[in-house]
C-alpha cells in the first residue's frame, strides 16, 4: 500500500506489476521509470520487468502476480479510494483471467472501499466484464477463501440474479488523443460498470468526445457524453468523469491549453464531472512569459505539430517550466470534479 500523490485517488494497490508499451501515451510512462528504480533498490518483485534503452527503462512485457499485496484492502478498515495497478494494466493481454478474478474478489469483499481501474486494453475489459461466467468465477474464489473472507452470503451481488457490476468499482480507459479515444471509449461505454471514466493524460492531441458516436441503429445514436445526436434518439450510457492532464517528467511533451479547454467546456455542457490534474511540464506563455525574462525552451503549435520554428511566432507558445511551476489552474480555476455515485 502506498499513499498516492495523484490528486484523484488516495492509495495505490498493485497486486499485479509489469506492462508493455501499447501506444504513444506509454512513451514516457512514469511506472516504467519507477519499476526500474525499485529494482535498483532491491525490490525483487520488479526484477526483470524493464530493460535499459537509449530512451530509458522500457517494459519487457513480463507480468508478475504479487501475492503479499493482494489482501491489502482487506486489512484496511478505513473507507479508502484505491487506484488499482498503478504499476501495471489489469487487463493486459498476458494477465490470466484467474489473476483478474482474484483482484475483483478482493474488491467484492471490501464494499466500503472504492476502486478505480484504468486500462488501455478496453476491448479485454469489455469482454471480461460482459462474460456471464465472470461473477460466478469471482464468487467461487471467495468461497474457496472463505476462512479469511467471511461467509459468501454477505456478497449477494455476485449471485446469478444479484447486482453486477460491483457498485464500488469504477472502470476507466486512458486516451491520449482522438485516435485512442475513438478506439477505447466505445468499448468502455459498452462495459458493465457502476462508474465510467476517461483519463486523458498525457493529453497529446485534441479529443472531441462529441464526435465519438455510440448506437446500434439510426434512431438510437448518442455521443460519449450521453447527448443525443439529432432530434430523435435515445440517450444511452455515458461517461461519468473525465480527467485531463499534460505530461511531466523527463522528455515531457506539450499539451495545448485549448485541448483542455475544449474538453472542459464539453463536459460542462453535458453535466459530466471534469478534473484538471495538471498542465504538465509545459505551460502557455500567455500572461506569464513577459514576467519571467529567462531563457526557456519554447515550442509553438502549428495546427498539426509542435515546433520551435520562428515562422510560427504569431501562434500560441508554450514554455518548459516544470510541473510544479505550471500548476493545476486552467484559466485561473482549479477543477476538482468527481462523479456522483449512488451506492
N, C-alpha and C positions, 0 to 999 in steps of 0.2 A: 504494500500500500504506500502511496506517495501523495503528499499534499500537492495540489496542482496549482501552477501559476496561470493556467488557462482561465480566462475570465468567465467562461460559460459552464464551468464544472467545478467540483470540489476535490475529488480524488481521482487518481488513475488506478486502473486494475488491469494487470497483464497476465492472465492465465496462459496466454499463448504469445510467443515472441518470434520475430523474423518476418520477412516480407520479400517482395521483389518489385522492381520498377515497372510500372504499367502505363504511365502517361506523363506528359511534361510536368505536371504538378508534383511528381516524385523526385525531380532532378536534385533539388536541394533539401530533401526530406531531413528534418531535424532528428527523426528517430534513427536514421542510418548513422548519423554522426554520434548520437548518444549511445547506440549499441556498440560501436567501435570503442568509444571512450570507456564504457562499462567493462568491456572485455579487457582493455589495458589495465583496468583497476582490479582485475582478478575475478570478476563475476562469471562463473563458468556457464551460466545459462545463456550468455551471449557469445560464447566461444564459437567461431566459425560462421556466424550469421552474416558477417560482412567481409569484404576483401578490399585491400587498398587499390586505388586507381589514381591517375593524374588529377582527377577532379575531387578526390577524397574518398571516403569509405562508401562502398556500394553494396547493397544487399546481395547475398549469394542465392537467395531463393529457398534456403533451408528454413523449415518451420520447427518450433520446439514447444511442447506442452510443459508447463511449469506446475507440477503437482502441488508444491507448497503454497502457490499463490491462489489456487482455485477457490479455497474456502474462506478467503479473507473477508468478503462481505458477510459471511455467516457469523463472523467473530466480532462484528461491529454493530452495536445496538443503536447508536445514534443514526436517525434517518439521514442518508447521505446521497448526493448525486455523484455517480461514478462514470467516468469516461472509460469505456471498455476497449482494451487493447490499443492503447496509445502507441505501443511499440510493435504493432502488427496490424493485420487485417483479418478479422474474424472469419470472413468469407473468402479468404484466399483459396485459390484452386487446389493447393496442396494440403489444406486442412481437412481431415476426415470429418464426416458428419458426426461421428462419435464425440469428437472434441467439442464441436459446437453444441451438441446435446448437453454435455456436462456444464458448459457455461450457461445455457438457458435454464438448466435445472437449478443452479445456484440463484439465478435471478428470480426464478419462480418461488424459491424458498425464502426470499427476503423481500416481501412485498412492501415493506416500509422504505426501502431504498428506491432510487430512480437510476436507471442505467441508460447511458447514451452510447449507441453503437453506430460507428461511422465506417463506411466502406467505399471502395472504388469498384467493387465487384457486385454491382447492383443486380445483375441477372441471377447470380448464385444466391444472393439474399432472397430475391423474389421466389425462386424455386424452393428454397428451404422452408420459408415461412408459409408457402402455399401448399406444401406437401401435407396431405391429410394424415399421414402417419407420424408427422413430427411431434404433435402433442403427446401421443402415446409413447414414443421413444423417451421423451423427457420424463414423463410420469414413471416409466419403467426404471429410469436411472434413480429417481427419488425413492422408489420402492426398494431398490437394491441397496440403497444407502440410508435406510430408514433409521438405523441405530443412532445416527447423529443429526438426521434431518427432521425427525418428528413424524407423526402419523401422516400418511399421504392424504388422508381425508381432509386435511387442512387446506388442500390446494385443488378445490373442485374445478377451477377454471381450466385445468388440464384434462378434464374428462371429455368423453366423446360428445357430450351435449353442453359442456360448460363454456366458460369465457376464454376466447382465444382471438387475437393475440394477447400476450401478457400486458396488463394495463400499466405496469411500471417500467416498460422498455420502450425507449424512443429509438427509432431507426432513421438513419440518415445516409446520404451519399456526399462524397466530395466531388466538386465540379469546378475546374479552374478556368473554363472558357465555354463558349457556346456549343462547340462540338461535343464536349464531355457532358454538358448539361443535357443536350439533346439525346445522348446515348443512355444516360443513367437515370434521369429524373422520371421518365415514363415507367421504368421498372420499379422505382421507388413508390410511385403513386398506385401501382397495382400490387404492392406488397402489403399483406395484412399487418397493420401497425396501429398502436394507440396514438402515437405522435410521429409525424414525418418531417424531416428537416434536411436542409442542404447547407453544407459548409463550402462556401465559395472562397476558399483560401488554400494556397495563394491565388488571388484573382489575377489571372494573366491576360485576360481579354474581356470584352463586354459580354454579359449574359442577359438576354431578354426572355424572361420567364413567360411573358405573354405569348410568345411565338411557339412555345412548347405545347402542342395540342394533343389532347387525350380524348379518346372516344371510340366507340365501336361502329357508329354509323353516322350519317349526315345530320340526323336530328338530335344526336346526343354528343356534342362536342364541347369541351371546355379547356381552358388553359391550366397551366401548372399551379396557378394561384387560386384556382377554383372559380374563375369567372366564365360565364357562358360566352360562346362565340356566336355573334349574331343575335337576332331577336327570338329564335327558337332554340331549344336545347334544354338539357337538364344538368344542373350543377353536380359534379361528381366529387370524388376525393380531391384533396388539395394539400398543398404544403402548409404546415403549421408554423414553420420557423425558418428563417434564412439568416445565416451568419456570413459576414463578409470580412475579409482581411487581406492586406497586402503581405508580401513576402519579406522576411527578415533573415538575418544571419549571413554567413559567407556566400557571395555570389548572388545576393538577392536581386530579383528582377522587379522593375517598377510596376505599380498599379496606377492607372489614370484615375483621378478622383471622380471623373464623370461616370466611370463604370459603377462605382459605389453609389453615386447619387441616383443613377437610373434604377438600380435595384431597390434602394431606399424608397423612392417615390412609388414604384410599382407595388411594393409591399404595403405602403400606407394606403394606396387606393383600394387594395384588396383586403385590408384589415388582417394582414399576416405579420406576425411578430418579426422584427428586424433587429439584429445585433451587429453592431460595427465593432469588430475586435481590435483592428489596428490599421494604420496606413502602411506599416512595414518600414523598411529601411529608407524608402524614398518618400518625399512629400512635395506637394505643389509649391512652387516658388511664389505664387501669388500672395501678396501681403506678408511675405516672410523674408525673401531674399534681400530686399533693399535694406533691411535692418541687420543683416548678417553678412557684412562685406568680407567674406573669407573665400578662399579658393576651394570649391567643392565640385565633385563630378556632377555634370548636368546632362540630362537627356530630354529629348523632345519627341512627342508622339506625332508621326507623320499622317496618321489616319490608318496605317496598316502595320507600323513597326516603330520601335524606339530607335532614335539616332542621336548622335552628337554633332550632326552636320549643321553648320551655321545657316544654311539656306532656309531652315525651318524655324528661325528665331522668332517669327511672328506668332508661333503657336505656343501652347502651354508647356512650360518647362517643369521638370521635377528635379530635385536635388537629393543627393545621397547624404542624409544627416543621421541615420541610425534610428532604430525602433523607438527608443525612449524619447528622443527629441521630437520625432514625428508625432507621437502620441495617438490618442483614440478619438479626438474630436473631428467630426465631419461637419464642415460649415459651422463650427463653433458649438456643436451639440454632441453630447455623448449618448449613444444609442445602446441601451441595455435590454432590449426586448427579449422576453421569454414567452413560450406558448402557454396558454391557459389550459390546464389539464384537469379533467374530471376523473377521479379515481373511484 
